């Protein structure tokens, strides 16, 4: 059974940084593209960032461009989301998701339906 496990969430003050990690069990990430999504209370889930399996190509939501960086270490079978200059509006449960990579995968990376596997989420709270 495939599971994705997120870690690294927590409470941070505005302007601070956190690094989230996502690691799978029952799956080798090397051939899988990965995305991060978030969901704040009372709001719909939204796309945050995505990365192809090679790590060469990435995509970001406008709201996090310049502040968040997605990366991966395939040797460690882990994908990261480095979050800097955090704002209270970044408060949400953050989820990682994986999908088997293919040509032009990033075109559909913002859509949750693209992904086959999801984690349980990790809470990020940014205080003002």
C-alpha positions, 0 to 999 in steps of 0.5 A: 500500500502506497503512503505519502508522509509529510513532516516539518509543519509547525507554528512559526511567526510571520516572516519566518521559515519552515521546510516541509518534507514528503517521503513515500512508503511502498513507492519509489519517488524517482519516476513520480512527479510531485506536488504540494497543495494546501487547504485553509479552514473554510477554503478549498484546497489550492495548488502550491507547487510542483516538480517533475521527477527529474527536478529540472522543471517546477511550477508555483502558484502566484501567491508563493512565487519568490517565497517557496521553493520545491526541490527533491532528492531522489537518492533520499526518496524525498521531496521538500518545500522550503517556505520563507517569508511566511505570512499568516495567510499561508496558514493551512494543512499542507499536503503532498501528492504524487503522480507518475511523470510523463511528457508535459506533466506540468500542464496539469500539475495544478489540478488535484485530479492529476495525482494518484497518491496523497499524504495525510497533511501537516499543519502549518500555522503562521502567527502575526 
